[in-house]
């Protein structure tokens, strides 16, 4: 058992008595200032990190809703402009997607990078063909990256590939 030693010497009004558990005296003097500053720093760090997570989750949720409702034109707003420049999406590809109604959107896996700035997600889509009344399942691989310039989460992958199984 450790003994606490307190000396009842005169101390300024409101100051703690000179008690210690083997701690350096200077630590006892700065502790009342250090503790709130440390708590504020930890809280601020947590808030900044969770802000990006919230933005990411919100972007992915909005995108999911666009997919579910078949808003394929609006989905283009979530694809990074550099990706679109390298992999243009034709009007024929959009018309082909519009033949389908999404009957199910199920996230199969989500992998977040160590730095939290990239997410790879695999989504299982069940698509109902409006022309043939046939349903099919497609795995939709999404690569999300945090765009530094716009501070938005954007896709670095295209629209669902209807030729994949």
C-alpha positions as CSV (number, residue, x, y, z in Angstrom):
1,X,0.0,0.0,0.0
2,X,1.3,3.4,-0.9
3,X,1.3,6.2,1.7
4,X,0.3,9.7,0.8
5,X,2.3,12.4,2.5
6,X,0.7,15.8,3.0
7,X,2.4,18.7,4.6
8,X,0.1,21.2,6.2
9,X,2.4,24.1,5.3
10,X,1.0,27.5,4.4
11,X,-0.2,27.6,0.8
12,X,-1.8,30.3,-1.3
13,X,-5.6,30.5,-1.1
14,X,-7.3,27.7,-3.2
15,X,-4.0,25.9,-3.8
16,X,-3.8,22.2,-3.1
17,X,-1.8,21.0,-0.1
18,X,1.7,19.7,-0.9
19,X,0.4,16.0,-1.2
20,X,2.0,13.7,-3.6
21,X,2.2,10.1,-4.6
22,X,5.7,10.2,-5.7
23,X,4.8,12.7,-8.5
24,X,7.1,15.6,-9.3
25,X,6.0,18.8,-7.5
26,X,5.9,20.8,-10.8
27,X,3.3,18.3,-12.1
28,X,1.0,19.0,-9.2
29,X,1.3,22.7,-9.9
30,X,0.4,22.4,-13.6
31,X,-2.2,19.6,-13.3
32,X,-5.2,21.9,-12.8
33,X,-4.3,23.7,-16.1
34,X,-3.0,20.6,-18.0
35,X,-6.1,18.4,-17.4
36,X,-8.7,20.7,-19.1
37,X,-6.3,21.5,-21.9
38,X,-5.6,17.8,-22.6
39,X,-9.4,16.9,-22.4
40,X,-10.2,19.7,-24.9
41,X,-7.5,18.5,-27.3
42,X,-8.7,14.9,-27.2
43,X,-12.3,16.1,-27.7
44,X,-11.4,18.3,-30.7
45,X,-9.4,15.5,-32.3
46,X,-12.3,13.1,-31.9
47,X,-14.7,15.6,-33.4
48,X,-12.6,16.3,-36.4
49,X,-12.2,12.6,-37.2
50,X,-15.9,11.8,-36.7
51,X,-16.8,14.8,-38.9
52,X,-15.1,13.1,-41.9
53,X,-16.7,9.8,-41.0
54,X,-20.1,11.5,-40.9
55,X,-19.5,13.1,-44.3
56,X,-18.4,9.8,-45.7
57,X,-21.4,8.0,-44.3
58,X,-23.8,10.7,-45.5
59,X,-22.3,10.6,-49.1
60,X,-22.5,6.8,-49.2
61,X,-26.1,6.9,-47.9
62,X,-27.1,9.6,-50.5
63,X,-25.5,7.6,-53.3
64,X,-27.3,4.4,-52.1
65,X,-30.6,6.2,-52.3
66,X,-29.9,7.4,-55.9
67,X,-29.1,3.8,-56.8
68,X,-32.2,2.4,-55.2
69,X,-34.4,5.0,-56.9
70,X,-32.7,4.5,-60.3
71,X,-31.4,8.1,-60.5
72,X,-28.5,7.2,-62.7
73,X,-28.0,10.7,-64.1
74,X,-27.7,12.1,-60.6
75,X,-25.2,9.3,-59.6
76,X,-22.7,11.0,-62.0
77,X,-22.4,13.9,-59.5
78,X,-20.8,11.4,-57.0
79,X,-18.1,10.2,-59.5
80,X,-14.8,12.1,-59.4
81,X,-14.3,14.4,-62.4
82,X,-10.8,12.9,-63.1
83,X,-12.3,9.4,-63.2
84,X,-15.0,10.6,-65.6
85,X,-12.4,12.2,-67.8
86,X,-10.4,8.9,-68.0
87,X,-13.5,6.7,-68.2
88,X,-16.4,8.6,-69.8
89,X,-19.9,7.3,-69.4
90,X,-21.9,7.2,-72.6
91,X,-25.5,8.0,-72.9
92,X,-25.9,4.4,-74.2
93,X,-24.6,3.1,-70.9
94,X,-27.0,5.3,-69.0
95,X,-30.0,4.1,-71.1
96,X,-29.0,0.5,-70.6
97,X,-29.0,1.1,-66.8
98,X,-32.4,2.7,-67.0
99,X,-33.9,-0.6,-68.2
100,X,-33.4,-1.9,-64.7
101,X,-35.1,-1.2,-61.4
102,X,-33.1,-1.9,-58.3
103,X,-35.0,-4.4,-56.1
104,X,-32.3,-4.8,-53.5
105,X,-29.1,-2.9,-52.4
106,X,-27.1,-4.8,-49.9
107,X,-23.6,-3.9,-48.7
108,X,-21.5,-7.1,-48.6
109,X,-18.2,-5.6,-47.4
110,X,-16.6,-2.3,-46.5
111,X,-12.9,-1.8,-46.0
112,X,-11.6,1.5,-44.7
113,X,-7.9,2.4,-45.3
114,X,-5.7,2.9,-42.2
115,X,-5.6,6.7,-42.8
116,X,-9.4,6.7,-43.2
117,X,-9.2,8.5,-46.6
118,X,-10.2,5.6,-48.8
119,X,-13.1,3.1,-48.7
120,X,-13.6,0.0,-50.8
121,X,-17.1,-1.3,-50.7
122,X,-18.8,-4.2,-52.4
123,X,-22.5,-3.9,-52.9
124,X,-24.8,-6.7,-54.1
125,X,-27.5,-5.2,-56.4
126,X,-30.6,-7.2,-57.4
127,X,-31.8,-5.6,-60.7
128,X,-35.2,-6.2,-62.2
129,X,-35.2,-5.8,-66.0
130,X,-38.3,-3.8,-66.9
131,X,-38.3,-5.2,-70.5
132,X,-37.8,-8.9,-69.8
133,X,-39.2,-9.2,-66.3
134,X,-36.0,-11.0,-65.3
135,X,-34.1,-10.3,-62.1
136,X,-30.3,-10.6,-61.9
137,X,-27.7,-10.1,-59.2
138,X,-24.6,-7.8,-59.8
139,X,-21.7,-7.1,-57.5
140,X,-21.0,-3.4,-57.6
141,X,-17.5,-2.5,-56.5
142,X,-17.2,1.1,-55.2
143,X,-13.9,2.9,-54.5
144,X,-14.5,6.0,-52.4
145,X,-11.8,8.6,-51.8
146,X,-11.8,11.9,-49.9
147,X,-11.2,14.7,-52.4
148,X,-8.9,17.2,-50.8
149,X,-9.9,20.1,-53.1
150,X,-13.7,19.8,-52.4
151,X,-13.5,18.1,-49.0
152,X,-16.1,15.6,-50.4
153,X,-16.2,11.8,-50.6
154,X,-16.3,10.9,-54.3
155,X,-16.3,7.6,-56.3
156,X,-13.2,6.6,-58.2
157,X,-15.1,3.9,-59.9
158,X,-17.9,4.0,-62.4
159,X,-21.6,3.0,-62.5
160,X,-22.6,-0.6,-61.9
161,X,-21.2,-3.1,-64.4
162,X,-24.1,-5.0,-65.8
163,X,-21.8,-7.6,-67.4
164,X,-20.4,-8.7,-64.0
165,X,-22.0,-11.5,-62.0
